[in-house]
Amino acid sequence: LREGLTAIDVLRATLPAGTLSGAPKIRAMEIIDELEPSRRGIYGGAVGYLSWHGEMDTAIAIRTAVIKDGRLHVQAGAGVVADSVPALEWEETMSKARAMFRAAAMVSRK
């Protein structure tokens, strides 16, 4: 890192990842804010650790499931690009979400 910068500076500069927000990032995030009915929460953020020595290791939180107040909340998405077919992107998103619901159902049966 450039002198004077920390791992947190890197995190702030890179999130949300363009692969989940689109590009150009600022305009894409404005559109997301206009169109999506609820905030993304952990989805598209990072899961990881920051050590006392300033070392960091993170992963993008995609295909996330959160249990809050006894309810399972699932988030998934697809990469929409210029030549995307909306119906296929929707099906990809639903397929990813269904997989998480199936996994939760298998765990809850035990």
Gaussian input, Z-matrix of N, CA and C with variables (Angstrom, degrees):
# hf/3-21g

backbone

0 1
 N
 C     1     B1
 C     2     B2     1     A1
 N     3     B3     2     A2     1     D1
 C     4     B4     3     A3     2     D2
 C     5     B5     4     A4     3     D3
 N     6     B6     5     A5     4     D4
 C     7     B7     6     A6     5     D5
 C     8     B8     7     A7     6     D6
 N     9     B9     8     A8     7     D7
 C    10    B10     9     A9     8     D8
 C    11    B11    10    A10     9     D9
 N    12    B12    11    A11    10    D10
 C    13    B13    12    A12    11    D11
 C    14    B14    13    A13    12    D12
 N    15    B15    14    A14    13    D13
 C    16    B16    15    A15    14    D14
 C    17    B17    16    A16    15    D15
 N    18    B18    17    A17    16    D16
 C    19    B19    18    A18    17    D17
 C    20    B20    19    A19    18    D18
 N    21    B21    20    A20    19    D19
 C    22    B22    21    A21    20    D20
 C    23    B23    22    A22    21    D21
 N    24    B24    23    A23    22    D22
 C    25    B25    24    A24    23    D23
 C    26    B26    25    A25    24    D24
 N    27    B27    26    A26    25    D25
 C    28    B28    27    A27    26    D26
 C    29    B29    28    A28    27    D27
 N    30    B30    29    A29    28    D28
 C    31    B31    30    A30    29    D29
 C    32    B32    31    A31    30    D30
 N    33    B33    32    A32    31    D31
 C    34    B34    33    A33    32    D32
 C    35    B35    34    A34    33    D33
 N    36    B36    35    A35    34    D34
 C    37    B37    36    A36    35    D35
 C    38    B38    37    A37    36    D36
 N    39    B39    38    A38    37    D37
 C    40    B40    39    A39    38    D38
 C    41    B41    40    A40    39    D39
 N    42    B42    41    A41    40    D40
 C    43    B43    42    A42    41    D41
 C    44    B44    43    A43    42    D42
 N    45    B45    44    A44    43    D43
 C    46    B46    45    A45    44    D44
 C    47    B47    46    A46    45    D45
 N    48    B48    47    A47    46    D46
 C    49    B49    48    A48    47    D47
 C    50    B50    49    A49    48    D48
 N    51    B51    50    A50    49    D49
 C    52    B52    51    A51    50    D50
 C    53    B53    52    A52    51    D51
 N    54    B54    53    A53    52    D52
 C    55    B55    54    A54    53    D53
 C    56    B56    55    A55    54    D54
 N    57    B57    56    A56    55    D55
 C    58    B58    57    A57    56    D56
 C    59    B59    58    A58    57    D57
 N    60    B60    59    A59    58    D58
 C    61    B61    60    A60    59    D59
 C    62    B62    61    A61    60    D60
 N    63    B63    62    A62    61    D61
 C    64    B64    63    A63    62    D62
 C    65    B65    64    A64    63    D63
 N    66    B66    65    A65    64    D64
 C    67    B67    66    A66    65    D65
 C    68    B68    67    A67    66    D66
 N    69    B69    68    A68    67    D67
 C    70    B70    69    A69    68    D68
 C    71    B71    70    A70    69    D69
 N    72    B72    71    A71    70    D70
 C    73    B73    72    A72    71    D71
 C    74    B74    73    A73    72    D72
 N    75    B75    74    A74    73    D73
 C    76    B76    75    A75    74    D74
 C    77    B77    76    A76    75    D75
 N    78    B78    77    A77    76    D76
 C    79    B79    78    A78    77    D77
 C    80    B80    79    A79    78    D78
 N    81    B81    80    A80    79    D79
 C    82    B82    81    A81    80    D80
 C    83    B83    82    A82    81    D81
 N    84    B84    83    A83    82    D82
 C    85    B85    84    A84    83    D83
 C    86    B86    85    A85    84    D84
 N    87    B87    86    A86    85    D85
 C    88    B88    87    A87    86    D86
 C    89    B89    88    A88    87    D87
 N    90    B90    89    A89    88    D88
 C    91    B91    90    A90    89    D89
 C    92    B92    91    A91    90    D90
 N    93    B93    92    A92    91    D91
 C    94    B94    93    A93    92    D92
 C    95    B95    94    A94    93    D93
 N    96    B96    95    A95    94    D94
 C    97    B97    96    A96    95    D95
 C    98    B98    97    A97    96    D96
 N    99    B99    98    A98    97    D97
 C   100   B100    99    A99    98    D98
 C   101   B101   100   A100    99    D99
 N   102   B102   101   A101   100   D100
 C   103   B103   102   A102   101   D101
 C   104   B104   103   A103   102   D102
 N   105   B105   104   A104   103   D103
 C   106   B106   105   A105   104   D104
 C   107   B107   106   A106   105   D105
 N   108   B108   107   A107   106   D106
 C   109   B109   108   A108   107   D107
 C   110   B110   109   A109   108   D108
 N   111   B111   110   A110   109   D109
 C   112   B112   111   A111   110   D110
 C   113   B113   112   A112   111   D111
 N   114   B114   113   A113   112   D112
 C   115   B115   114   A114   113   D113
 C   116   B116   115   A115   114   D114
 N   117   B117   116   A116   115   D115
 C   118   B118   117   A117   116   D116
 C   119   B119   118   A118   117   D117
 N   120   B120   119   A119   118   D118
 C   121   B121   120   A120   119   D119
 C   122   B122   121   A121   120   D120
 N   123   B123   122   A122   121   D121
 C   124   B124   123   A123   122   D122
 C   125   B125   124   A124   123   D123
 N   126   B126   125   A125   124   D124
 C   127   B127   126   A126   125   D125
 C   128   B128   127   A127   126   D126
 N   129   B129   128   A128   127   D127
 C   130   B130   129   A129   128   D128
 C   131   B131   130   A130   129   D129
 N   132   B132   131   A131   130   D130
 C   133   B133   132   A132   131   D131
 C   134   B134   133   A133   132   D132
 N   135   B135   134   A134   133   D133
 C   136   B136   135   A135   134   D134
 C   137   B137   136   A136   135   D135
 N   138   B138   137   A137   136   D136
 C   139   B139   138   A138   137   D137
 C   140   B140   139   A139   138   D138
 N   141   B141   140   A140   139   D139
 C   142   B142   141   A141   140   D140
 C   143   B143   142   A142   141   D141
 N   144   B144   143   A143   142   D142
 C   145   B145   144   A144   143   D143
 C   146   B146   145   A145   144   D144
 N   147   B147   146   A146   145   D145
 C   148   B148   147   A147   146   D146
 C   149   B149   148   A148   147   D147
 N   150   B150   149   A149   148   D148
 C   151   B151   150   A150   149   D149
 C   152   B152   151   A151   150   D150
 N   153   B153   152   A152   151   D151
 C   154   B154   153   A153   152   D152
 C   155   B155   154   A154   153   D153
 N   156   B156   155   A155   154   D154
 C   157   B157   156   A156   155   D155
 C   158   B158   157   A157   156   D156
 N   159   B159   158   A158   157   D157
 C   160   B160   159   A159   158   D158
 C   161   B161   160   A160   159   D159
 N   162   B162   161   A161   160   D160
 C   163   B163   162   A162   161   D161
 C   164   B164   163   A163   162   D162
 N   165   B165   164   A164   163   D163
 C   166   B166   165   A165   164   D164
 C   167   B167   166   A166   165   D165
 N   168   B168   167   A167   166   D166
 C   169   B169   168   A168   167   D167
 C   170   B170   169   A169   168   D168
 N   171   B171   170   A170   169   D169
 C   172   B172   171   A171   170   D170
 C   173   B173   172   A172   171   D171
 N   174   B174   173   A173   172   D172
 C   175   B175   174   A174   173   D173
 C   176   B176   175   A175   174   D174
 N   177   B177   176   A176   175   D175
 C   178   B178   177   A177   176   D176
 C   179   B179   178   A178   177   D177
 N   180   B180   179   A179   178   D178
 C   181   B181   180   A180   179   D179
 C   182   B182   181   A181   180   D180
 N   183   B183   182   A182   181   D181
 C   184   B184   183   A183   182   D182
 C   185   B185   184   A184   183   D183
 N   186   B186   185   A185   184   D184
 C   187   B187   186   A186   185   D185
 C   188   B188   187   A187   186   D186
 N   189   B189   188   A188   187   D187
 C   190   B190   189   A189   188   D188
 C   191   B191   190   A190   189   D189
 N   192   B192   191   A191   190   D190
 C   193   B193   192   A192   191   D191
 C   194   B194   193   A193   192   D192
 N   195   B195   194   A194   193   D193
 C   196   B196   195   A195   194   D194
 C   197   B197   196   A196   195   D195
 N   198   B198   197   A197   196   D196
 C   199   B199   198   A198   197   D197
 C   200   B200   199   A199   198   D198
 N   201   B201   200   A200   199   D199
 C   202   B202   201   A201   200   D200
 C   203   B203   202   A202   201   D201
 N   204   B204   203   A203   202   D202
 C   205   B205   204   A204   203   D203
 C   206   B206   205   A205   204   D204
 N   207   B207   206   A206   205   D205
 C   208   B208   207   A207   206   D206
 C   209   B209   208   A208   207   D207
 N   210   B210   209   A209   208   D208
 C   211   B211   210   A210   209   D209
 C   212   B212   211   A211   210   D210
 N   213   B213   212   A212   211   D211
 C   214   B214   213   A213   212   D212
 C   215   B215   214   A214   213   D213
 N   216   B216   215   A215   214   D214
 C   217   B217   216   A216   215   D215
 C   218   B218   217   A217   216   D216
 N   219   B219   218   A218   217   D217
 C   220   B220   219   A219   218   D218
 C   221   B221   220   A220   219   D219
 N   222   B222   221   A221   220   D220
 C   223   B223   222   A222   221   D221
 C   224   B224   223   A223   222   D222
 N   225   B225   224   A224   223   D223
 C   226   B226   225   A225   224   D224
 C   227   B227   226   A226   225   D225
 N   228   B228   227   A227   226   D226
 C   229   B229   228   A228   227   D227
 C   230   B230   229   A229   228   D228
 N   231   B231   230   A230   229   D229
 C   232   B232   231   A231   230   D230
 C   233   B233   232   A232   231   D231
 N   234   B234   233   A233   232   D232
 C   235   B235   234   A234   233   D233
 C   236   B236   235   A235   234   D234
 N   237   B237   236   A236   235   D235
 C   238   B238   237   A237   236   D236
 C   239   B239   238   A238   237   D237
 N   240   B240   239   A239   238   D238
 C   241   B241   240   A240   239   D239
 C   242   B242   241   A241   240   D240
 N   243   B243   242   A242   241   D241
 C   244   B244   243   A243   242   D242
 C   245   B245   244   A244   243   D243
 N   246   B246   245   A245   244   D244
 C   247   B247   246   A246   245   D245
 C   248   B248   247   A247   246   D246
 N   249   B249   248   A248   247   D247
 C   250   B250   249   A249   248   D248
 C   251   B251   250   A250   249   D249
 N   252   B252   251   A251   250   D250
 C   253   B253   252   A252   251   D251
 C   254   B254   253   A253   252   D252
 N   255   B255   254   A254   253   D253
 C   256   B256   255   A255   254   D254
 C   257   B257   256   A256   255   D255
 N   258   B258   257   A257   256   D256
 C   259   B259   258   A258   257   D257
 C   260   B260   259   A259   258   D258
 N   261   B261   260   A260   259   D259
 C   262   B262   261   A261   260   D260
 C   263   B263   262   A262   261   D261
 N   264   B264   263   A263   262   D262
 C   265   B265   264   A264   263   D263
 C   266   B266   265   A265   264   D264
 N   267   B267   266   A266   265   D265
 C   268   B268   267   A267   266   D266
 C   269   B269   268   A268   267   D267
 N   270   B270   269   A269   268   D268
 C   271   B271   270   A270   269   D269
 C   272   B272   271   A271   270   D270
 N   273   B273   272   A272   271   D271
 C   274   B274   273   A273   272   D272
 C   275   B275   274   A274   273   D273
 N   276   B276   275   A275   274   D274
 C   277   B277   276   A276   275   D275
 C   278   B278   277   A277   276   D276
 N   279   B279   278   A278   277   D277
 C   280   B280   279   A279   278   D278
 C   281   B281   280   A280   279   D279
 N   282   B282   281   A281   280   D280
 C   283   B283   282   A282   281   D281
 C   284   B284   283   A283   282   D282
 N   285   B285   284   A284   283   D283
 C   286   B286   285   A285   284   D284
 C   287   B287   286   A286   285   D285
 N   288   B288   287   A287   286   D286
 C   289   B289   288   A288   287   D287
 C   290   B290   289   A289   288   D288
 N   291   B291   290   A290   289   D289
 C   292   B292   291   A291   290   D290
 C   293   B293   292   A292   291   D291
 N   294   B294   293   A293   292   D292
 C   295   B295   294   A294   293   D293
 C   296   B296   295   A295   294   D294
 N   297   B297   296   A296   295   D295
 C   298   B298   297   A297   296   D296
 C   299   B299   298   A298   297   D297
 N   300   B300   299   A299   298   D298
 C   301   B301   300   A300   299   D299
 C   302   B302   301   A301   300   D300
 N   303   B303   302   A302   301   D301
 C   304   B304   303   A303   302   D302
 C   305   B305   304   A304   303   D303
 N   306   B306   305   A305   304   D304
 C   307   B307   306   A306   305   D305
 C   308   B308   307   A307   306   D306
 N   309   B309   308   A308   307   D307
 C   310   B310   309   A309   308   D308
 C   311   B311   310   A310   309   D309
 N   312   B312   311   A311   310   D310
 C   313   B313   312   A312   311   D311
 C   314   B314   313   A313   312   D312
 N   315   B315   314   A314   313   D313
 C   316   B316   315   A315   314   D314
 C   317   B317   316   A316   315   D315
 N   318   B318   317   A317   316   D316
 C   319   B319   318   A318   317   D317
 C   320   B320   319   A319   318   D318
 N   321   B321   320   A320   319   D319
 C   322   B322   321   A321   320   D320
 C   323   B323   322   A322   321   D321
 N   324   B324   323   A323   322   D322
 C   325   B325   324   A324   323   D323
 C   326   B326   325   A325   324   D324
 N   327   B327   326   A326   325   D325
 C   328   B328   327   A327   326   D326
 C   329   B329   328   A328   327   D327

   B1=1.4532
   B2=1.5239
   B3=1.3095
   B4=1.4574
   B5=1.5295
   B6=1.3123
   B7=1.4542
   B8=1.5266
   B9=1.3207
   B10=1.4539
   B11=1.5198
   B12=1.3350
   B13=1.4632
   B14=1.5173
   B15=1.3325
   B16=1.4620
   B17=1.5260
   B18=1.3131
   B19=1.4638
   B20=1.5288
   B21=1.3015
   B22=1.4683
   B23=1.5246
   B24=1.3274
   B25=1.4666
   B26=1.5238
   B27=1.3309
   B28=1.4687
   B29=1.5224
   B30=1.3164
   B31=1.4631
   B32=1.5285
   B33=1.2995
   B34=1.4740
   B35=1.5231
   B36=1.3337
   B37=1.4656
   B38=1.5239
   B39=1.3221
   B40=1.4659
   B41=1.5225
   B42=1.3232
   B43=1.4584
   B44=1.5123
   B45=1.2938
   B46=1.4572
   B47=1.5246
   B48=1.3094
   B49=1.4617
   B50=1.5223
   B51=1.3042
   B52=1.4624
   B53=1.5119
   B54=1.3294
   B55=1.4623
   B56=1.5240
   B57=1.3415
   B58=1.4647
   B59=1.5183
   B60=1.3073
   B61=1.4677
   B62=1.5190
   B63=1.3120
   B64=1.4520
   B65=1.5169
   B66=1.2974
   B67=1.4609
   B68=1.5215
   B69=1.3012
   B70=1.4690
   B71=1.5307
   B72=1.3315
   B73=1.4569
   B74=1.5320
   B75=1.3052
   B76=1.4710
   B77=1.5245
   B78=1.3231
   B79=1.4776
   B80=1.5208
   B81=1.3266
   B82=1.4642
   B83=1.5233
   B84=1.3196
   B85=1.4599
   B86=1.5298
   B87=1.3186
   B88=1.4656
   B89=1.5292
   B90=1.3291
   B91=1.4691
   B92=1.5244
   B93=1.3279
   B94=1.4669
   B95=1.5279
   B96=1.3257
   B97=1.4646
   B98=1.5276
   B99=1.3329
   B100=1.4650
   B101=1.5292
   B102=1.3368
   B103=1.4623
   B104=1.5230
   B105=1.3149
   B106=1.4622
   B107=1.5253
   B108=1.3380
   B109=1.4646
   B110=1.5277
   B111=1.3234
   B112=1.4628
   B113=1.5269
   B114=1.3129
   B115=1.4600
   B116=1.5222
   B117=1.3038
   B118=1.4576
   B119=1.5257
   B120=1.3148
   B121=1.4556
   B122=1.5160
   B123=1.3144
   B124=1.4629
   B125=1.5274
   B126=1.3264
   B127=1.4642
   B128=1.5253
   B129=1.3153
   B130=1.4585
   B131=1.5149
   B132=1.3123
   B133=1.4611
   B134=1.5177
   B135=1.3047
   B136=1.4602
   B137=1.5223
   B138=1.3166
   B139=1.4552
   B140=1.5184
   B141=1.3066
   B142=1.4574
   B143=1.5076
   B144=1.3277
   B145=1.4596
   B146=1.5220
   B147=1.3145
   B148=1.4540
   B149=1.5183
   B150=1.3230
   B151=1.4646
   B152=1.5247
   B153=1.3246
   B154=1.4631
   B155=1.5257
   B156=1.3320
   B157=1.4691
   B158=1.5244
   B159=1.3307
   B160=1.4539
   B161=1.5134
   B162=1.3299
   B163=1.4631
   B164=1.5247
   B165=1.3212
   B166=1.4563
   B167=1.5195
   B168=1.3198
   B169=1.4619
   B170=1.5198
   B171=1.3273
   B172=1.4565
   B173=1.5212
   B174=1.3021
   B175=1.4645
   B176=1.5257
   B177=1.3159
   B178=1.4609
   B179=1.5272
   B180=1.3188
   B181=1.4676
   B182=1.5324
   B183=1.3256
   B184=1.4634
   B185=1.5175
   B186=1.3178
   B187=1.4690
   B188=1.5183
   B189=1.2926
   B190=1.4553
   B191=1.5220
   B192=1.3206
   B193=1.4563
   B194=1.5248
   B195=1.3106
   B196=1.4531
   B197=1.5189
   B198=1.3266
   B199=1.4611
   B200=1.5197
   B201=1.3279
   B202=1.4621
   B203=1.5182
   B204=1.3101
   B205=1.4672
   B206=1.5279
   B207=1.3349
   B208=1.4538
   B209=1.5165
   B210=1.3216
   B211=1.4699
   B212=1.5206
   B213=1.3200
   B214=1.4592
   B215=1.5258
   B216=1.3204
   B217=1.4663
   B218=1.5226
   B219=1.3230
   B220=1.4648
   B221=1.5195
   B222=1.3282
   B223=1.4632
   B224=1.5231
   B225=1.3088
   B226=1.4636
   B227=1.5162
   B228=1.3002
   B229=1.4590
   B230=1.5081
   B231=1.3040
   B232=1.4630
   B233=1.5218
   B234=1.3010
   B235=1.4596
   B236=1.5128
   B237=1.3049
   B238=1.4584
   B239=1.5265
   B240=1.3239
   B241=1.4644
   B242=1.5248
   B243=1.3175
   B244=1.4707
   B245=1.5236
   B246=1.3361
   B247=1.4676
   B248=1.5252
   B249=1.3251
   B250=1.4610
   B251=1.5243
   B252=1.3254
   B253=1.4644
   B254=1.5328
   B255=1.3304
   B256=1.4648
   B257=1.5242
   B258=1.3165
   B259=1.4692
   B260=1.5274
   B261=1.3201
   B262=1.4651
   B263=1.5265
   B264=1.3158
   B265=1.4670
   B266=1.5305
   B267=1.3322
   B268=1.4654
   B269=1.5246
   B270=1.3239
   B271=1.4636
   B272=1.5237
   B273=1.3274
   B274=1.4653
   B275=1.5291
   B276=1.3159
   B277=1.4601
   B278=1.5258
   B279=1.3179
   B280=1.4638
   B281=1.5223
   B282=1.3158
   B283=1.4630
   B284=1.5298
   B285=1.3168
   B286=1.4698
   B287=1.5279
   B288=1.3199
   B289=1.4646
   B290=1.5281
   B291=1.3321
   B292=1.4763
   B293=1.5230
   B294=1.3171
   B295=1.4671
   B296=1.5282
   B297=1.3132
   B298=1.4682
   B299=1.5219
   B300=1.3213
   B301=1.4659
   B302=1.5288
   B303=1.3371
   B304=1.4710
   B305=1.5239
   B306=1.3332
   B307=1.4665
   B308=1.5235
   B309=1.3164
   B310=1.4638
   B311=1.5218
   B312=1.3191
   B313=1.4671
   B314=1.5213
   B315=1.3309
   B316=1.4682
   B317=1.5213
   B318=1.3078
   B319=1.4603
   B320=1.5229
   B321=1.3191
   B322=1.4631
   B323=1.5192
   B324=1.3321
   B325=1.4663
   B326=1.5146
   B327=1.3042
   B328=1.4773
   B329=1.4957
   A1=110.31
   A2=113.96
   A3=119.29
   A4=108.49
   A5=115.69
   A6=121.13
   A7=110.36
   A8=115.46
   A9=121.01
   A10=114.12
   A11=117.33
   A12=120.61
   A13=110.24
   A14=115.44
   A15=121.10
   A16=109.89
   A17=114.82
   A18=120.21
   A19=110.73
   A20=117.57
   A21=120.96
   A22=110.55
   A23=117.63
   A24=120.36
   A25=110.63
   A26=116.37
   A27=120.87
   A28=109.77
   A29=116.67
   A30=120.92
   A31=110.96
   A32=117.04
   A33=120.96
   A34=111.74
   A35=116.98
   A36=120.74
   A37=113.04
   A38=117.08
   A39=119.26
   A40=114.68
   A41=117.80
   A42=119.03
   A43=111.26
   A44=119.31
   A45=124.68
   A46=110.77
   A47=114.69
   A48=120.20
   A49=110.46
   A50=115.92
   A51=120.79
   A52=113.32
   A53=116.62
   A54=119.92
   A55=111.66
   A56=117.21
   A57=121.07
   A58=113.52
   A59=116.66
   A60=118.79
   A61=112.44
   A62=116.47
   A63=120.69
   A64=109.84
   A65=115.85
   A66=120.79
   A67=109.23
   A68=117.84
   A69=126.41
   A70=110.36
   A71=115.33
   A72=121.19
   A73=114.46
   A74=117.72
   A75=118.72
   A76=110.78
   A77=117.89
   A78=120.10
   A79=110.47
   A80=116.92
   A81=119.91
   A82=110.66
   A83=117.42
   A84=120.59
   A85=111.34
   A86=117.56
   A87=120.31
   A88=110.52
   A89=116.60
   A90=120.97
   A91=110.34
   A92=116.65
   A93=120.85
   A94=109.67
   A95=116.32
   A96=120.66
   A97=111.59
   A98=116.87
   A99=121.50
   A100=112.15
   A101=117.31
   A102=121.23
   A103=115.57
   A104=117.81
   A105=119.19
   A106=110.04
   A107=116.98
   A108=120.73
   A109=114.77
   A110=118.03
   A111=119.79
   A112=109.45
   A113=115.28
   A114=120.81
   A115=109.43
   A116=116.65
   A117=121.40
   A118=113.94
   A119=118.58
   A120=119.81
   A121=110.65
   A122=117.50
   A123=121.83
   A124=111.92
   A125=117.74
   A126=121.12
   A127=110.37
   A128=115.47
   A129=121.00
   A130=113.46
   A131=116.03
   A132=120.56
   A133=109.89
   A134=116.10
   A135=120.12
   A136=110.71
   A137=114.43
   A138=122.95
   A139=105.30
   A140=117.47
   A141=118.72
   A142=111.39
   A143=114.64
   A144=119.02
   A145=110.53
   A146=114.78
   A147=124.05
   A148=105.83
   A149=116.78
   A150=119.88
   A151=110.86
   A152=115.26
   A153=120.92
   A154=110.85
   A155=117.05
   A156=121.54
   A157=112.05
   A158=117.16
   A159=120.79
   A160=114.97
   A161=117.26
   A162=120.57
   A163=108.82
   A164=115.31
   A165=119.82
   A166=109.31
   A167=115.94
   A168=122.13
   A169=106.24
   A170=116.76
   A171=120.36
   A172=111.19
   A173=114.94
   A174=122.63
   A175=107.24
   A176=116.13
   A177=120.30
   A178=108.86
   A179=116.42
   A180=121.57
   A181=109.28
   A182=115.52
   A183=120.77
   A184=108.46
   A185=116.37
   A186=121.14
   A187=109.22
   A188=115.49
   A189=120.70
   A190=112.11
   A191=114.21
   A192=121.74
   A193=107.10
   A194=116.07
   A195=122.07
   A196=107.55
   A197=116.14
   A198=120.45
   A199=107.15
   A200=116.03
   A201=121.78
   A202=108.07
   A203=115.37
   A204=121.59
   A205=111.48
   A206=116.44
   A207=121.16
   A208=115.04
   A209=117.83
   A210=121.62
   A211=109.68
   A212=115.21
   A213=121.93
   A214=108.71
   A215=115.97
   A216=122.44
   A217=107.26
   A218=116.95
   A219=122.80
   A220=109.14
   A221=115.81
   A222=120.99
   A223=109.05
   A224=115.81
   A225=122.51
   A226=107.18
   A227=116.20
   A228=119.35
   A229=111.25
   A230=115.23
   A231=122.44
   A232=107.78
   A233=115.83
   A234=120.79
   A235=111.61
   A236=116.87
   A237=121.29
   A238=108.64
   A239=115.59
   A240=122.38
   A241=108.81
   A242=116.52
   A243=121.54
   A244=113.20
   A245=117.62
   A246=119.10
   A247=113.16
   A248=117.27
   A249=120.90
   A250=110.91
   A251=114.13
   A252=121.42
   A253=105.44
   A254=118.12
   A255=120.46
   A256=114.50
   A257=118.50
   A258=120.55
   A259=111.21
   A260=117.25
   A261=120.57
   A262=111.24
   A263=117.50
   A264=120.50
   A265=109.87
   A266=116.24
   A267=120.74
   A268=110.20
   A269=117.21
   A270=120.43
   A271=110.79
   A272=117.49
   A273=120.46
   A274=110.53
   A275=116.65
   A276=121.25
   A277=110.85
   A278=117.00
   A279=120.81
   A280=111.44
   A281=117.60
   A282=121.75
   A283=110.71
   A284=116.74
   A285=120.80
   A286=110.42
   A287=117.25
   A288=120.88
   A289=111.02
   A290=116.85
   A291=120.07
   A292=111.00
   A293=117.23
   A294=120.29
   A295=110.69
   A296=117.18
   A297=119.71
   A298=111.39
   A299=117.54
   A300=120.04
   A301=110.86
   A302=117.09
   A303=120.02
   A304=110.72
   A305=117.28
   A306=120.47
   A307=110.61
   A308=117.40
   A309=120.97
   A310=110.93
   A311=117.31
   A312=121.07
   A313=110.65
   A314=117.33
   A315=120.35
   A316=110.73
   A317=117.89
   A318=121.84
   A319=110.80
   A320=117.63
   A321=120.57
   A322=112.54
   A323=117.77
   A324=120.85
   A325=112.08
   A326=117.69
   A327=120.45
   A328=111.95
   D1=150.61
   D2=174.78
   D3=-64.24
   D4=143.47
   D5=-179.15
   D6=-54.09
   D7=135.92
   D8=179.71
   D9=92.77
   D10=-8.51
   D11=178.49
   D12=-103.53
   D13=154.26
   D14=179.53
   D15=-123.62
   D16=173.46
   D17=176.64
   D18=-59.74
   D19=-34.57
   D20=178.23
   D21=-64.17
   D22=-37.04
   D23=176.17
   D24=-60.68
   D25=-40.60
   D26=178.06
   D27=-63.32
   D28=-46.46
   D29=-179.94
   D30=-59.46
   D31=-46.27
   D32=-179.84
   D33=-62.93
   D34=-35.50
   D35=-177.23
   D36=-77.80
   D37=-23.17
   D38=-172.28
   D39=-106.36
   D40=-15.87
   D41=-179.39
   D42=-99.70
   D43=146.83
   D44=-7.12
   D45=-72.13
   D46=150.90
   D47=-179.23
   D48=-63.63
   D49=140.73
   D50=-179.85
   D51=-57.83
   D52=-28.75
   D53=179.53
   D54=-64.42
   D55=-21.84
   D56=178.96
   D57=-106.67
   D58=-17.38
   D59=-178.51
   D60=-103.64
   D61=-33.01
   D62=-172.93
   D63=99.25
   D64=-179.65
   D65=-177.74
   D66=-143.36
   D67=150.21
   D68=-5.56
   D69=-64.38
   D70=139.81
   D71=-167.00
   D72=-57.35
   D73=-47.08
   D74=-176.20
   D75=-62.28
   D76=-46.78
   D77=179.33
   D78=-66.09
   D79=-40.17
   D80=178.83
   D81=-60.21
   D82=-41.66
   D83=179.20
   D84=-67.22
   D85=-34.19
   D86=175.63
   D87=-63.53
   D88=-42.39
   D89=179.10
   D90=-65.61
   D91=-43.51
   D92=177.73
   D93=-58.03
   D94=-44.44
   D95=-179.71
   D96=-62.14
   D97=-34.81
   D98=179.36
   D99=-73.55
   D100=-36.80
   D101=-169.62
   D102=-97.55
   D103=-34.15
   D104=-174.74
   D105=-80.41
   D106=132.44
   D107=-174.18
   D108=-73.29
   D109=-17.85
   D110=-179.91
   D111=-142.17
   D112=160.51
   D113=-179.68
   D114=-69.11
   D115=153.93
   D116=-175.73
   D117=-78.22
   D118=-18.27
   D119=-179.01
   D120=60.82
   D121=-133.09
   D122=-178.44
   D123=-69.57
   D124=-26.04
   D125=-177.65
   D126=-56.47
   D127=126.14
   D128=179.50
   D129=85.46
   D130=-4.92
   D131=176.67
   D132=-89.04
   D133=-148.83
   D134=-177.25
   D135=-131.55
   D136=146.21
   D137=171.70
   D138=-120.43
   D139=131.57
   D140=-179.36
   D141=171.03
   D142=-155.66
   D143=179.96
   D144=-140.81
   D145=156.78
   D146=173.16
   D147=-127.57
   D148=120.86
   D149=-177.16
   D150=-82.26
   D151=166.87
   D152=177.14
   D153=-63.83
   D154=-19.91
   D155=-179.12
   D156=-92.75
   D157=4.83
   D158=177.88
   D159=88.93
   D160=5.03
   D161=176.82
   D162=-79.89
   D163=146.27
   D164=-176.89
   D165=-138.82
   D166=143.02
   D167=173.31
   D168=-140.96
   D169=119.66
   D170=-176.72
   D171=-135.53
   D172=164.29
   D173=174.05
   D174=-136.43
   D175=149.39
   D176=177.89
   D177=-72.17
   D178=133.56
   D179=179.16
   D180=-85.39
   D181=96.88
   D182=175.76
   D183=-121.10
   D184=159.98
   D185=-175.42
   D186=48.18
   D187=61.21
   D188=-173.80
   D189=-98.50
   D190=151.62
   D191=174.92
   D192=-133.08
   D193=129.75
   D194=179.98
   D195=-128.22
   D196=134.76
   D197=174.53
   D198=-102.54
   D199=121.60
   D200=-179.99
   D201=-137.27
   D202=128.88
   D203=-179.51
   D204=53.54
   D205=38.53
   D206=177.28
   D207=76.63
   D208=7.43
   D209=-179.93
   D210=-115.88
   D211=142.11
   D212=177.71
   D213=-90.89
   D214=124.63
   D215=177.33
   D216=-113.96
   D217=123.56
   D218=-176.89
   D219=-115.78
   D220=138.67
   D221=175.63
   D222=-131.08
   D223=135.77
   D224=177.70
   D225=-152.20
   D226=165.13
   D227=179.58
   D228=-159.26
   D229=178.87
   D230=177.95
   D231=-135.11
   D232=155.75
   D233=-179.03
   D234=-83.16
   D235=105.11
   D236=-179.62
   D237=-87.67
   D238=123.62
   D239=178.54
   D240=-126.49
   D241=179.11
   D242=-173.49
   D243=-54.42
   D244=-39.44
   D245=-176.88
   D246=-101.36
   D247=20.73
   D248=178.24
   D249=-65.47
   D250=148.76
   D251=172.36
   D252=-103.14
   D253=109.67
   D254=-173.50
   D255=-49.58
   D256=-42.68
   D257=-178.55
   D258=-63.34
   D259=-37.77
   D260=179.14
   D261=-71.61
   D262=-37.33
   D263=177.25
   D264=-65.35
   D265=-40.12
   D266=177.68
   D267=-62.21
   D268=-45.17
   D269=-179.56
   D270=-64.27
   D271=-39.31
   D272=177.07
   D273=-60.92
   D274=-44.19
   D275=179.20
   D276=-62.39
   D277=-46.49
   D278=-179.46
   D279=-64.81
   D280=-37.36
   D281=178.25
   D282=-62.33
   D283=-43.55
   D284=178.10
   D285=-63.47
   D286=-42.78
   D287=-179.71
   D288=-66.46
   D289=-42.25
   D290=179.21
   D291=-59.28
   D292=-37.82
   D293=179.68
   D294=-61.15
   D295=-38.86
   D296=178.72
   D297=-69.77
   D298=-38.86
   D299=176.70
   D300=-64.35
   D301=-39.99
   D302=177.80
   D303=-63.72
   D304=-42.18
   D305=178.53
   D306=-62.05
   D307=-42.92
   D308=178.73
   D309=-64.12
   D310=-38.88
   D311=178.86
   D312=-64.27
   D313=-40.17
   D314=179.43
   D315=-64.38
   D316=-41.15
   D317=-179.75
   D318=-68.56
   D319=-38.86
   D320=-176.45
   D321=-71.01
   D322=-19.63
   D323=179.02
   D324=-77.45
   D325=-16.79
   D326=-175.17
   D327=-87.04

